[in-house]
Amino acid sequence: MLRFRRMRSLQKLVYIHASVFNNFNQGRSLSKRIHIKLNRTAALAEWRGFCST
């Protein structure tokens, strides 16, 4: 955190990181592996579509 000159820059990074992390992070103990893989594939496809536009 010391590398950021402005608190606003850090807040932007944390906001974006949290959004992406929540999209890809799944509770592994709560789901079966196949469901985790399907959800991760769908999240990655959505993320790629979002970034390409």
mmCIF entry with sequence, helices, sheets and N, C-alpha, C, O atoms, coordinates in Angstrom:
data_MODEL
# 
_entry.id   MODEL 
# 
_entity.id                         1 
_entity.type                       polymer 
_entity.pdbx_number_of_molecules   1 
# 
_entity_poly.entity_id                      1 
_entity_poly.type                           'polypeptide(L)' 
_entity_poly.nstd_linkage                   no 
_entity_poly.nstd_monomer                   no 
_entity_poly.pdbx_seq_one_letter_code       MLRFRRMRSLQKLVYIHASVFNNFNQGRSLSKRIHIKLNRTAALAEWRGFCST 
_entity_poly.pdbx_seq_one_letter_code_can   MLRFRRMRSLQKLVYIHASVFNNFNQGRSLSKRIHIKLNRTAALAEWRGFCST 
_entity_poly.pdbx_strand_id                 A 
# 
loop_
_entity_poly_seq.entity_id 
_entity_poly_seq.num 
_entity_poly_seq.mon_id 
_entity_poly_seq.hetero 
1 1  MET n 
1 2  LEU n 
1 3  ARG n 
1 4  PHE n 
1 5  ARG n 
1 6  ARG n 
1 7  MET n 
1 8  ARG n 
1 9  SER n 
1 10 LEU n 
1 11 GLN n 
1 12 LYS n 
1 13 LEU n 
1 14 VAL n 
1 15 TYR n 
1 16 ILE n 
1 17 HIS n 
1 18 ALA n 
1 19 SER n 
1 20 VAL n 
1 21 PHE n 
1 22 ASN n 
1 23 ASN n 
1 24 PHE n 
1 25 ASN n 
1 26 GLN n 
1 27 GLY n 
1 28 ARG n 
1 29 SER n 
1 30 LEU n 
1 31 SER n 
1 32 LYS n 
1 33 ARG n 
1 34 ILE n 
1 35 HIS n 
1 36 ILE n 
1 37 LYS n 
1 38 LEU n 
1 39 ASN n 
1 40 ARG n 
1 41 THR n 
1 42 ALA n 
1 43 ALA n 
1 44 LEU n 
1 45 ALA n 
1 46 GLU n 
1 47 TRP n 
1 48 ARG n 
1 49 GLY n 
1 50 PHE n 
1 51 CYS n 
1 52 SER n 
1 53 THR n 
# 
_struct_asym.id          A 
_struct_asym.entity_id   1 
# 
loop_
_struct_conf.conf_type_id 
_struct_conf.id 
_struct_conf.pdbx_PDB_helix_id 
_struct_conf.beg_label_comp_id 
_struct_conf.beg_label_asym_id 
_struct_conf.beg_label_seq_id 
_struct_conf.pdbx_beg_PDB_ins_code 
_struct_conf.end_label_comp_id 
_struct_conf.end_label_asym_id 
_struct_conf.end_label_seq_id 
_struct_conf.pdbx_end_PDB_ins_code 
_struct_conf.beg_auth_comp_id 
_struct_conf.beg_auth_asym_id 
_struct_conf.beg_auth_seq_id 
_struct_conf.end_auth_comp_id 
_struct_conf.end_auth_asym_id 
_struct_conf.end_auth_seq_id 
_struct_conf.pdbx_PDB_helix_class 
_struct_conf.details 
_struct_conf.pdbx_PDB_helix_length 
HELX_P HELX_P1 AA1 MET A 7  ? PHE A 24 ? MET A 7  PHE A 24 1 ? 18 
HELX_P HELX_P2 AA2 ARG A 33 ? SER A 52 ? ARG A 33 SER A 52 1 ? 20 
# 
_struct_conf_type.id          HELX_P 
_struct_conf_type.criteria    ? 
_struct_conf_type.reference   ? 
# 
loop_
_atom_site.group_PDB 
_atom_site.id 
_atom_site.type_symbol 
_atom_site.label_atom_id 
_atom_site.label_alt_id 
_atom_site.label_comp_id 
_atom_site.label_asym_id 
_atom_site.label_entity_id 
_atom_site.label_seq_id 
_atom_site.pdbx_PDB_ins_code 
_atom_site.Cartn_x 
_atom_site.Cartn_y 
_atom_site.Cartn_z 
_atom_site.occupancy 
_atom_site.B_iso_or_equiv 
_atom_site.pdbx_formal_charge 
_atom_site.auth_seq_id 
_atom_site.auth_comp_id 
_atom_site.auth_asym_id 
_atom_site.auth_atom_id 
_atom_site.pdbx_PDB_model_num 
ATOM 1   N N  . MET A 1 1  ? 0.809   -1.184  0.000   1.00 0.00 ? 1  MET A N  1 
ATOM 2   C CA . MET A 1 1  ? 0.000   0.000   0.000   1.00 0.00 ? 1  MET A CA 1 
ATOM 3   C C  . MET A 1 1  ? 0.860   1.259   0.000   1.00 0.00 ? 1  MET A C  1 
ATOM 4   O O  . MET A 1 1  ? 0.387   2.330   -0.379  1.00 0.00 ? 1  MET A O  1 
ATOM 5   N N  . LEU A 1 2  ? 2.060   1.147   0.401   1.00 0.00 ? 2  LEU A N  1 
ATOM 6   C CA . LEU A 1 2  ? 2.916   2.316   0.439   1.00 0.00 ? 2  LEU A CA 1 
ATOM 7   C C  . LEU A 1 2  ? 3.319   2.793   -0.944  1.00 0.00 ? 2  LEU A C  1 
ATOM 8   O O  . LEU A 1 2  ? 3.787   3.922   -1.092  1.00 0.00 ? 2  LEU A O  1 
ATOM 9   N N  . ARG A 1 3  ? 3.147   1.952   -1.964  1.00 0.00 ? 3  ARG A N  1 
ATOM 10  C CA . ARG A 1 3  ? 3.546   2.316   -3.314  1.00 0.00 ? 3  ARG A CA 1 
ATOM 11  C C  . ARG A 1 3  ? 2.535   3.227   -3.993  1.00 0.00 ? 3  ARG A C  1 
ATOM 12  O O  . ARG A 1 3  ? 2.843   3.824   -5.025  1.00 0.00 ? 3  ARG A O  1 
ATOM 13  N N  . PHE A 1 4  ? 1.343   3.344   -3.440  1.00 0.00 ? 4  PHE A N  1 
ATOM 14  C CA . PHE A 1 4  ? 0.327   4.204   -4.019  1.00 0.00 ? 4  PHE A CA 1 
ATOM 15  C C  . PHE A 1 4  ? 0.495   5.615   -3.484  1.00 0.00 ? 4  PHE A C  1 
ATOM 16  O O  . PHE A 1 4  ? 0.607   5.829   -2.277  1.00 0.00 ? 4  PHE A O  1 
ATOM 17  N N  . ARG A 1 5  ? 0.509   6.560   -4.389  1.00 0.00 ? 5  ARG A N  1 
ATOM 18  C CA . ARG A 1 5  ? 0.662   7.957   -3.972  1.00 0.00 ? 5  ARG A CA 1 
ATOM 19  C C  . ARG A 1 5  ? -0.643  8.545   -3.482  1.00 0.00 ? 5  ARG A C  1 
ATOM 20  O O  . ARG A 1 5  ? -0.663  9.414   -2.610  1.00 0.00 ? 5  ARG A O  1 
ATOM 21  N N  . ARG A 1 6  ? -1.722  8.065   -4.049  1.00 0.00 ? 6  ARG A N  1 
ATOM 22  C CA . ARG A 1 6  ? -3.034  8.589   -3.670  1.00 0.00 ? 6  ARG A CA 1 
ATOM 23  C C  . ARG A 1 6  ? -3.908  7.462   -3.148  1.00 0.00 ? 6  ARG A C  1 
ATOM 24  O O  . ARG A 1 6  ? -3.869  6.338   -3.647  1.00 0.00 ? 6  ARG A O  1 
ATOM 25  N N  . MET A 1 7  ? -4.688  7.784   -2.143  1.00 0.00 ? 7  MET A N  1 
ATOM 26  C CA . MET A 1 7  ? -5.606  6.808   -1.576  1.00 0.00 ? 7  MET A CA 1 
ATOM 27  C C  . MET A 1 7  ? -6.671  6.429   -2.610  1.00 0.00 ? 7  MET A C  1 
ATOM 28  O O  . MET A 1 7  ? -7.155  5.297   -2.615  1.00 0.00 ? 7  MET A O  1 
ATOM 29  N N  . ARG A 1 8  ? -7.029  7.360   -3.470  1.00 0.00 ? 8  ARG A N  1 
ATOM 30  C CA . ARG A 1 8  ? -8.041  7.094   -4.495  1.00 0.00 ? 8  ARG A CA 1 
ATOM 31  C C  . ARG A 1 8  ? -7.592  5.984   -5.445  1.00 0.00 ? 8  ARG A C  1 
ATOM 32  O O  . ARG A 1 8  ? -8.405  5.153   -5.849  1.00 0.00 ? 8  ARG A O  1 
ATOM 33  N N  . SER A 1 9  ? -6.305  5.963   -5.806  1.00 0.00 ? 9  SER A N  1 
ATOM 34  C CA . SER A 1 9  ? -5.786  4.917   -6.689  1.00 0.00 ? 9  SER A CA 1 
ATOM 35  C C  . SER A 1 9  ? -5.869  3.553   -6.016  1.00 0.00 ? 9  SER A C  1 
ATOM 36  O O  . SER A 1 9  ? -6.232  2.561   -6.648  1.00 0.00 ? 9  SER A O  1 
ATOM 37  N N  . LEU A 1 10 ? -5.538  3.509   -4.763  1.00 0.00 ? 10 LEU A N  1 
ATOM 38  C CA . LEU A 1 10 ? -5.623  2.259   -4.014  1.00 0.00 ? 10 LEU A CA 1 
ATOM 39  C C  . LEU A 1 10 ? -7.063  1.785   -3.922  1.00 0.00 ? 10 LEU A C  1 
ATOM 40  O O  . LEU A 1 10 ? -7.332  0.592   -4.063  1.00 0.00 ? 10 LEU A O  1 
ATOM 41  N N  . GLN A 1 11 ? -7.990  2.702   -3.689  1.00 0.00 ? 11 GLN A N  1 
ATOM 42  C CA . GLN A 1 11 ? -9.395  2.330   -3.590  1.00 0.00 ? 11 GLN A CA 1 
ATOM 43  C C  . GLN A 1 11 ? -9.920  1.771   -4.906  1.00 0.00 ? 11 GLN A C  1 
ATOM 44  O O  . GLN A 1 11 ? -10.695 0.814   -4.908  1.00 0.00 ? 11 GLN A O  1 
ATOM 45  N N  . LYS A 1 12 ? -9.504  2.362   -6.030  1.00 0.00 ? 12 LYS A N  1 
ATOM 46  C CA . LYS A 1 12 ? -9.916  1.851   -7.335  1.00 0.00 ? 12 LYS A CA 1 
ATOM 47  C C  . LYS A 1 12 ? -9.407  0.430   -7.552  1.00 0.00 ? 12 LYS A C  1 
ATOM 48  O O  . LYS A 1 12 ? -10.148 -0.444  -8.002  1.00 0.00 ? 12 LYS A O  1 
ATOM 49  N N  . LEU A 1 13 ? -8.134  0.211   -7.226  1.00 0.00 ? 13 LEU A N  1 
ATOM 50  C CA . LEU A 1 13 ? -7.555  -1.113  -7.394  1.00 0.00 ? 13 LEU A CA 1 
ATOM 51  C C  . LEU A 1 13 ? -8.272  -2.141  -6.531  1.00 0.00 ? 13 LEU A C  1 
ATOM 52  O O  . LEU A 1 13 ? -8.595  -3.231  -7.004  1.00 0.00 ? 13 LEU A O  1 
ATOM 53  N N  . VAL A 1 14 ? -8.520  -1.810  -5.295  1.00 0.00 ? 14 VAL A N  1 
ATOM 54  C CA . VAL A 1 14 ? -9.183  -2.740  -4.373  1.00 0.00 ? 14 VAL A CA 1 
ATOM 55  C C  . VAL A 1 14 ? -10.601 -3.034  -4.846  1.00 0.00 ? 14 VAL A C  1 
ATOM 56  O O  . VAL A 1 14 ? -11.056 -4.174  -4.750  1.00 0.00 ? 14 VAL A O  1 
ATOM 57  N N  . TYR A 1 15 ? -11.303 -2.029  -5.352  1.00 0.00 ? 15 TYR A N  1 
ATOM 58  C CA . TYR A 1 15 ? -12.663 -2.224  -5.842  1.00 0.00 ? 15 TYR A CA 1 
ATOM 59  C C  . TYR A 1 15 ? -12.679 -3.184  -7.029  1.00 0.00 ? 15 TYR A C  1 
ATOM 60  O O  . TYR A 1 15 ? -13.494 -4.104  -7.074  1.00 0.00 ? 15 TYR A O  1 
ATOM 61  N N  . ILE A 1 16 ? -11.791 -2.973  -7.978  1.00 0.00 ? 16 ILE A N  1 
ATOM 62  C CA . ILE A 1 16 ? -11.734 -3.838  -9.159  1.00 0.00 ? 16 ILE A CA 1 
ATOM 63  C C  . ILE A 1 16 ? -11.277 -5.236  -8.777  1.00 0.00 ? 16 ILE A C  1 
ATOM 64  O O  . ILE A 1 16 ? -11.831 -6.225  -9.256  1.00 0.00 ? 16 ILE A O  1 
ATOM 65  N N  . HIS A 1 17 ? -10.269 -5.323  -7.918  1.00 0.00 ? 17 HIS A N  1 
ATOM 66  C CA . HIS A 1 17 ? -9.764  -6.630  -7.494  1.00 0.00 ? 17 HIS A CA 1 
ATOM 67  C C  . HIS A 1 17 ? -10.849 -7.431  -6.792  1.00 0.00 ? 17 HIS A C  1 
ATOM 68  O O  . HIS A 1 17 ? -10.982 -8.633  -7.023  1.00 0.00 ? 17 HIS A O  1 
ATOM 69  N N  . ALA A 1 18 ? -11.617 -6.783  -5.946  1.00 0.00 ? 18 ALA A N  1 
ATOM 70  C CA . ALA A 1 18 ? -12.682 -7.480  -5.221  1.00 0.00 ? 18 ALA A CA 1 
ATOM 71  C C  . ALA A 1 18 ? -13.745 -8.008  -6.187  1.00 0.00 ? 18 ALA A C  1 
ATOM 72  O O  . ALA A 1 18 ? -14.250 -9.117  -6.012  1.00 0.00 ? 18 ALA A O  1 
ATOM 73  N N  . SER A 1 19 ? -14.080 -7.217  -7.198  1.00 0.00 ? 19 SER A N  1 
ATOM 74  C CA . SER A 1 19 ? -15.079 -7.655  -8.173  1.00 0.00 ? 19 SER A CA 1 
ATOM 75  C C  . SER A 1 19 ? -14.605 -8.875  -8.944  1.00 0.00 ? 19 SER A C  1 
ATOM 76  O O  . SER A 1 19 ? -15.356 -9.832  -9.135  1.00 0.00 ? 19 SER A O  1 
ATOM 77  N N  . VAL A 1 20 ? -13.360 -8.835  -9.383  1.00 0.00 ? 20 VAL A N  1 
ATOM 78  C CA . VAL A 1 20 ? -12.815 -9.957  -10.152 1.00 0.00 ? 20 VAL A CA 1 
ATOM 79  C C  . VAL A 1 20 ? -12.633 -11.171 -9.256  1.00 0.00 ? 20 VAL A C  1 
ATOM 80  O O  . VAL A 1 20 ? -12.972 -12.286 -9.652  1.00 0.00 ? 20 VAL A O  1 
ATOM 81  N N  . PHE A 1 21 ? -12.107 -10.973 -8.065  1.00 0.00 ? 21 PHE A N  1 
ATOM 82  C CA . PHE A 1 21 ? -11.862 -12.079 -7.141  1.00 0.00 ? 21 PHE A CA 1 
ATOM 83  C C  . PHE A 1 21 ? -13.170 -12.781 -6.789  1.00 0.00 ? 21 PHE A C  1 
ATOM 84  O O  . PHE A 1 21 ? -13.223 -14.011 -6.760  1.00 0.00 ? 21 PHE A O  1 
ATOM 85  N N  . ASN A 1 22 ? -14.220 -12.017 -6.524  1.00 0.00 ? 22 ASN A N  1 
ATOM 86  C CA . ASN A 1 22 ? -15.510 -12.618 -6.183  1.00 0.00 ? 22 ASN A CA 1 
ATOM 87  C C  . ASN A 1 22 ? -16.112 -13.376 -7.355  1.00 0.00 ? 22 ASN A C  1 
ATOM 88  O O  . ASN A 1 22 ? -16.860 -14.334 -7.161  1.00 0.00 ? 22 ASN A O  1 
ATOM 89  N N  . ASN A 1 23 ? -15.788 -12.953 -8.563  1.00 0.00 ? 23 ASN A N  1 
ATOM 90  C CA . ASN A 1 23 ? -16.318 -13.618 -9.741  1.00 0.00 ? 23 ASN A CA 1 
ATOM 91  C C  . ASN A 1 23 ? -15.653 -14.978 -9.955  1.00 0.00 ? 23 ASN A C  1 
ATOM 92  O O  . ASN A 1 23 ? -16.306 -15.923 -10.400 1.00 0.00 ? 23 ASN A O  1 
ATOM 93  N N  . PHE A 1 24 ? -14.365 -15.082 -9.642  1.00 0.00 ? 24 PHE A N  1 
ATOM 94  C CA . PHE A 1 24 ? -13.627 -16.309 -9.921  1.00 0.00 ? 24 PHE A CA 1 
ATOM 95  C C  . PHE A 1 24 ? -13.430 -17.198 -8.698  1.00 0.00 ? 24 PHE A C  1 
ATOM 96  O O  . PHE A 1 24 ? -13.216 -18.401 -8.850  1.00 0.00 ? 24 PHE A O  1 
ATOM 97  N N  . ASN A 1 25 ? -13.497 -16.651 -7.510  1.00 0.00 ? 25 ASN A N  1 
ATOM 98  C CA . ASN A 1 25 ? -13.264 -17.444 -6.307  1.00 0.00 ? 25 ASN A CA 1 
ATOM 99  C C  . ASN A 1 25 ? -14.548 -18.163 -5.905  1.00 0.00 ? 25 ASN A C  1 
ATOM 100 O O  . ASN A 1 25 ? -15.587 -17.528 -5.723  1.00 0.00 ? 25 ASN A O  1 
ATOM 101 N N  . GLN A 1 26 ? -14.478 -19.458 -5.768  1.00 0.00 ? 26 GLN A N  1 
ATOM 102 C CA . GLN A 1 26 ? -15.641 -20.253 -5.387  1.00 0.00 ? 26 GLN A CA 1 
ATOM 103 C C  . GLN A 1 26 ? -15.268 -21.105 -4.175  1.00 0.00 ? 26 GLN A C  1 
ATOM 104 O O  . GLN A 1 26 ? -14.130 -21.556 -4.041  1.00 0.00 ? 26 GLN A O  1 
ATOM 105 N N  . GLY A 1 27 ? -16.238 -21.312 -3.305  1.00 0.00 ? 27 GLY A N  1 
ATOM 106 C CA . GLY A 1 27 ? -15.999 -22.164 -2.150  1.00 0.00 ? 27 GLY A CA 1 
ATOM 107 C C  . GLY A 1 27 ? -15.834 -23.611 -2.577  1.00 0.00 ? 27 GLY A C  1 
ATOM 108 O O  . GLY A 1 27 ? -16.815 -24.271 -2.919  1.00 0.00 ? 27 GLY A O  1 
ATOM 109 N N  . ARG A 1 28 ? -14.625 -24.105 -2.562  1.00 0.00 ? 28 ARG A N  1 
ATOM 110 C CA . ARG A 1 28 ? -14.362 -25.448 -3.072  1.00 0.00 ? 28 ARG A CA 1 
ATOM 111 C C  . ARG A 1 28 ? -14.997 -26.536 -2.209  1.00 0.00 ? 28 ARG A C  1 
ATOM 112 O O  . ARG A 1 28 ? -15.361 -27.595 -2.721  1.00 0.00 ? 28 ARG A O  1 
ATOM 113 N N  . SER A 1 29 ? -15.131 -26.295 -0.945  1.00 0.00 ? 29 SER A N  1 
ATOM 114 C CA . SER A 1 29 ? -15.691 -27.329 -0.085  1.00 0.00 ? 29 SER A CA 1 
ATOM 115 C C  . SER A 1 29 ? -17.211 -27.409 -0.211  1.00 0.00 ? 29 SER A C  1 
ATOM 116 O O  . SER A 1 29 ? -17.824 -28.370 0.254   1.00 0.00 ? 29 SER A O  1 
ATOM 117 N N  . LEU A 1 30 ? -17.821 -26.399 -0.840  1.00 0.00 ? 30 LEU A N  1 
ATOM 118 C CA . LEU A 1 30 ? -19.275 -26.366 -0.926  1.00 0.00 ? 30 LEU A CA 1 
ATOM 119 C C  . LEU A 1 30 ? -19.821 -26.957 -2.221  1.00 0.00 ? 30 LEU A C  1 
ATOM 120 O O  . LEU A 1 30 ? -21.009 -27.270 -2.303  1.00 0.00 ? 30 LEU A O  1 
ATOM 121 N N  . SER A 1 31 ? -18.977 -27.114 -3.224  1.00 0.00 ? 31 SER A N  1 
ATOM 122 C CA . SER A 1 31 ? -19.439 -27.581 -4.527  1.00 0.00 ? 31 SER A CA 1 
ATOM 123 C C  . SER A 1 31 ? -18.591 -28.736 -5.030  1.00 0.00 ? 31 SER A C  1 
ATOM 124 O O  . SER A 1 31 ? -17.468 -28.958 -4.577  1.00 0.00 ? 31 SER A O  1 
ATOM 125 N N  . LYS A 1 32 ? -19.159 -29.460 -5.974  1.00 0.00 ? 32 LYS A N  1 
ATOM 126 C CA . LYS A 1 32 ? -18.389 -30.515 -6.621  1.00 0.00 ? 32 LYS A CA 1 
ATOM 127 C C  . LYS A 1 32 ? -17.475 -29.895 -7.661  1.00 0.00 ? 32 LYS A C  1 
ATOM 128 O O  . LYS A 1 32 ? -17.719 -28.788 -8.139  1.00 0.00 ? 32 LYS A O  1 
ATOM 129 N N  . ARG A 1 33 ? -16.431 -30.611 -8.001  1.00 0.00 ? 33 ARG A N  1 
ATOM 130 C CA . ARG A 1 33 ? -15.420 -30.091 -8.918  1.00 0.00 ? 33 ARG A CA 1 
ATOM 131 C C  . ARG A 1 33 ? -15.997 -29.705 -10.281 1.00 0.00 ? 33 ARG A C  1 
ATOM 132 O O  . ARG A 1 33 ? -15.611 -28.682 -10.848 1.00 0.00 ? 33 ARG A O  1 
ATOM 133 N N  . ILE A 1 34 ? -16.905 -30.506 -10.804 1.00 0.00 ? 34 ILE A N  1 
ATOM 134 C CA . ILE A 1 34 ? -17.471 -30.220 -12.120 1.00 0.00 ? 34 ILE A CA 1 
ATOM 135 C C  . ILE A 1 34 ? -18.249 -28.908 -12.108 1.00 0.00 ? 34 ILE A C  1 
ATOM 136 O O  . ILE A 1 34 ? -18.201 -28.155 -13.081 1.00 0.00 ? 34 ILE A O  1 
ATOM 137 N N  . HIS A 1 35 ? -18.965 -28.625 -11.021 1.00 0.00 ? 35 HIS A N  1 
ATOM 138 C CA . HIS A 1 35 ? -19.707 -27.374 -10.919 1.00 0.00 ? 35 HIS A CA 1 
ATOM 139 C C  . HIS A 1 35 ? -18.765 -26.186 -10.818 1.00 0.00 ? 35 HIS A C  1 
ATOM 140 O O  . HIS A 1 35 ? -19.036 -25.127 -11.383 1.00 0.00 ? 35 HIS A O  1 
ATOM 141 N N  . ILE A 1 36 ? -17.667 -26.355 -10.104 1.00 0.00 ? 36 ILE A N  1 
ATOM 142 C CA . ILE A 1 36 ? -16.678 -25.285 -9.979  1.00 0.00 ? 36 ILE A CA 1 
ATOM 143 C C  . ILE A 1 36 ? -16.072 -24.983 -11.343 1.00 0.00 ? 36 ILE A C  1 
ATOM 144 O O  . ILE A 1 36 ? -15.911 -23.820 -11.711 1.00 0.00 ? 36 ILE A O  1 
ATOM 145 N N  . LYS A 1 37 ? -15.736 -26.030 -12.093 1.00 0.00 ? 37 LYS A N  1 
ATOM 146 C CA . LYS A 1 37 ? -15.141 -25.827 -13.420 1.00 0.00 ? 37 LYS A CA 1 
ATOM 147 C C  . LYS A 1 37 ? -16.126 -25.148 -14.369 1.00 0.00 ? 37 LYS A C  1 
ATOM 148 O O  . LYS A 1 37 ? -15.734 -24.268 -15.135 1.00 0.00 ? 37 LYS A O  1 
ATOM 149 N N  . LEU A 1 38 ? -17.390 -25.542 -14.330 1.00 0.00 ? 38 LEU A N  1 
ATOM 150 C CA . LEU A 1 38 ? -18.389 -24.918 -15.194 1.00 0.00 ? 38 LEU A CA 1 
ATOM 151 C C  . LEU A 1 38 ? -18.593 -23.448 -14.832 1.00 0.00 ? 38 LEU A C  1 
ATOM 152 O O  . LEU A 1 38 ? -18.680 -22.592 -15.713 1.00 0.00 ? 38 LEU A O  1 
ATOM 153 N N  . ASN A 1 39 ? -18.669 -23.163 -13.544 1.00 0.00 ? 39 ASN A N  1 
ATOM 154 C CA . ASN A 1 39 ? -18.840 -21.777 -13.107 1.00 0.00 ? 39 ASN A CA 1 
ATOM 155 C C  . ASN A 1 39 ? -17.628 -20.930 -13.470 1.00 0.00 ? 39 ASN A C  1 
ATOM 156 O O  . ASN A 1 39 ? -17.781 -19.780 -13.884 1.00 0.00 ? 39 ASN A O  1 
ATOM 157 N N  . ARG A 1 40 ? -16.440 -21.474 -13.322 1.00 0.00 ? 40 ARG A N  1 
ATOM 158 C CA . ARG A 1 40 ? -15.220 -20.743 -13.656 1.00 0.00 ? 40 ARG A CA 1 
ATOM 159 C C  . ARG A 1 40 ? -15.142 -20.482 -15.158 1.00 0.00 ? 40 ARG A C  1 
ATOM 160 O O  . ARG A 1 40 ? -14.726 -19.403 -15.578 1.00 0.00 ? 40 ARG A O  1 
ATOM 161 N N  . THR A 1 41 ? -15.538 -21.459 -15.965 1.00 0.00 ? 41 THR A N  1 
ATOM 162 C CA . THR A 1 41 ? -15.543 -21.281 -17.418 1.00 0.00 ? 41 THR A CA 1 
ATOM 163 C C  . THR A 1 41 ? -16.534 -20.197 -17.823 1.00 0.00 ? 41 THR A C  1 
ATOM 164 O O  . THR A 1 41 ? -16.233 -19.361 -18.675 1.00 0.00 ? 41 THR A O  1 
ATOM 165 N N  . ALA A 1 42 ? -17.703 -20.211 -17.218 1.00 0.00 ? 42 ALA A N  1 
ATOM 166 C CA . ALA A 1 42 ? -18.706 -19.183 -17.524 1.00 0.00 ? 42 ALA A CA 1 
ATOM 167 C C  . ALA A 1 42 ? -18.224 -17.803 -17.095 1.00 0.00 ? 42 ALA A C  1 
ATOM 168 O O  . ALA A 1 42 ? -18.419 -16.826 -17.819 1.00 0.00 ? 42 ALA A O  1 
ATOM 169 N N  . ALA A 1 43 ? -17.598 -17.715 -15.929 1.00 0.00 ? 43 ALA A N  1 
ATOM 170 C CA . ALA A 1 43 ? -17.080 -16.433 -15.446 1.00 0.00 ? 43 ALA A CA 1 
ATOM 171 C C  . ALA A 1 43 ? -15.970 -15.919 -16.355 1.00 0.00 ? 43 ALA A C  1 
ATOM 172 O O  . ALA A 1 43 ? -15.906 -14.722 -16.635 1.00 0.00 ? 43 ALA A O  1 
ATOM 173 N N  . LEU A 1 44 ? -15.103 -16.800 -16.813 1.00 0.00 ? 44 LEU A N  1 
ATOM 174 C CA . LEU A 1 44 ? -14.019 -16.392 -17.695 1.00 0.00 ? 44 LEU A CA 1 
ATOM 175 C C  . LEU A 1 44 ? -14.562 -15.926 -19.043 1.00 0.00 ? 44 LEU A C  1 
ATOM 176 O O  . LEU A 1 44 ? -14.064 -14.947 -19.599 1.00 0.00 ? 44 LEU A O  1 
ATOM 177 N N  . ALA A 1 45 ? -15.562 -16.599 -19.572 1.00 0.00 ? 45 ALA A N  1 
ATOM 178 C CA . ALA A 1 45 ? -16.172 -16.188 -20.840 1.00 0.00 ? 45 ALA A CA 1 
ATOM 179 C C  . ALA A 1 45 ? -16.827 -14.816 -20.693 1.00 0.00 ? 45 ALA A C  1 
ATOM 180 O O  . ALA A 1 45 ? -16.712 -13.971 -21.581 1.00 0.00 ? 45 ALA A O  1 
ATOM 181 N N  . GLU A 1 46 ? -17.507 -14.599 -19.581 1.00 0.00 ? 46 GLU A N  1 
ATOM 182 C CA . GLU A 1 46 ? -18.133 -13.298 -19.342 1.00 0.00 ? 46 GLU A CA 1 
ATOM 183 C C  . GLU A 1 46 ? -17.074 -12.210 -19.197 1.00 0.00 ? 46 GLU A C  1 
ATOM 184 O O  . GLU A 1 46 ? -17.240 -11.105 -19.713 1.00 0.00 ? 46 GLU A O  1 
ATOM 185 N N  . TRP A 1 47 ? -15.993 -12.520 -18.501 1.00 0.00 ? 47 TRP A N  1 
ATOM 186 C CA . TRP A 1 47 ? -14.915 -11.551 -18.303 1.00 0.00 ? 47 TRP A CA 1 
ATOM 187 C C  . TRP A 1 47 ? -14.248 -11.199 -19.644 1.00 0.00 ? 47 TRP A C  1 
ATOM 188 O O  . TRP A 1 47 ? -13.952 -10.033 -19.905 1.00 0.00 ? 47 TRP A O  1 
ATOM 189 N N  . ARG A 1 48 ? -14.018 -12.198 -20.475 1.00 0.00 ? 48 ARG A N  1 
ATOM 190 C CA . ARG A 1 48 ? -13.415 -11.943 -21.795 1.00 0.00 ? 48 ARG A CA 1 
ATOM 191 C C  . ARG A 1 48 ? -14.340 -11.088 -22.651 1.00 0.00 ? 48 ARG A C  1 
ATOM 192 O O  . ARG A 1 48 ? -13.876 -10.194 -23.358 1.00 0.00 ? 48 ARG A O  1 
ATOM 193 N N  . GLY A 1 49 ? -15.637 -11.350 -22.595 1.00 0.00 ? 49 GLY A N  1 
ATOM 194 C CA . GLY A 1 49 ? -16.594 -10.534 -23.329 1.00 0.00 ? 49 GLY A CA 1 
ATOM 195 C C  . GLY A 1 49 ? -16.620 -9.102  -22.829 1.00 0.00 ? 49 GLY A C  1 
ATOM 196 O O  . GLY A 1 49 ? -16.748 -8.165  -23.616 1.00 0.00 ? 49 GLY A O  1 
ATOM 197 N N  . PHE A 1 50 ? -16.502 -8.934  -21.542 1.00 0.00 ? 50 PHE A N  1 
ATOM 198 C CA . PHE A 1 50 ? -16.489 -7.608  -20.948 1.00 0.00 ? 50 PHE A CA 1 
ATOM 199 C C  . PHE A 1 50 ? -15.233 -6.835  -21.355 1.00 0.00 ? 50 PHE A C  1 
ATOM 200 O O  . PHE A 1 50 ? -15.302 -5.639  -21.638 1.00 0.00 ? 50 PHE A O  1 
ATOM 201 N N  . CYS A 1 51 ? -14.109 -7.506  -21.384 1.00 0.00 ? 51 CYS A N  1 
ATOM 202 C CA . CYS A 1 51 ? -12.838 -6.842  -21.694 1.00 0.00 ? 51 CYS A CA 1 
ATOM 203 C C  . CYS A 1 51 ? -12.687 -6.562  -23.191 1.00 0.00 ? 51 CYS A C  1 
ATOM 204 O O  . CYS A 1 51 ? -11.948 -5.653  -23.569 1.00 0.00 ? 51 CYS A O  1 
ATOM 205 N N  . SER A 1 52 ? -13.355 -7.307  -24.030 1.00 0.00 ? 52 SER A N  1 
ATOM 206 C CA . SER A 1 52 ? -13.186 -7.128  -25.468 1.00 0.00 ? 52 SER A CA 1 
ATOM 207 C C  . SER A 1 52 ? -13.991 -5.937  -25.999 1.00 0.00 ? 52 SER A C  1 
ATOM 208 O O  . SER A 1 52 ? -13.705 -5.441  -27.090 1.00 0.00 ? 52 SER A O  1 
ATOM 209 N N  . THR A 1 53 ? -14.984 -5.476  -25.249 1.00 0.00 ? 53 THR A N  1 
ATOM 210 C CA . THR A 1 53 ? -15.788 -4.355  -25.747 1.00 0.00 ? 53 THR A CA 1 
ATOM 211 C C  . THR A 1 53 ? -15.262 -3.034  -25.290 1.00 0.00 ? 53 THR A C  1 
ATOM 212 O O  . THR A 1 53 ? -15.830 -1.994  -25.625 1.00 0.00 ? 53 THR A O  1 
# 
